[in-house]
Amino acid sequence: MFKFLVYPPVVFVIILLFCFLISALLRKVAFKSKKISAGSKESYACGEDNYNHMAQPDYSSFFPVAFFFTLAHVATLMIATIPFETIKSFAIAIIYILSAAVGLSIILKR
């Protein structure tokens, strides 16, 4: 009779409504500040004055390293899960290892 309650969209809507209800109930007991101090809208930096930082982060060196680790981990996962029952699967594993090594060497040369 109530099988529709286990459908993912219905469960999502029920949980969403429950979260809105909990949020509305907790909003009534949440702390509300009456006065706004001068520094309440500024970020806190361990007691130091907030000043403009001149350093701009550059992620150009991050992406090759992230790609290296992604390629290495995926290659390890694929090689570890290949069944070694036939020569054909062993040949596929060797080809995969060689292609991963070529990809990693291209990344490391840059």
Secondary structure, DSSP 8 states (H G I E B T S, - for coil): --GGGGSHHHHHHHHHHHHHHHHHHHHHHS---SS--TTTTS--BTTB-----------TTHHHHHHHHHHHHHHHHHHHHS--SSHHHHHHHHHHHHHHHHHHHHHHH-
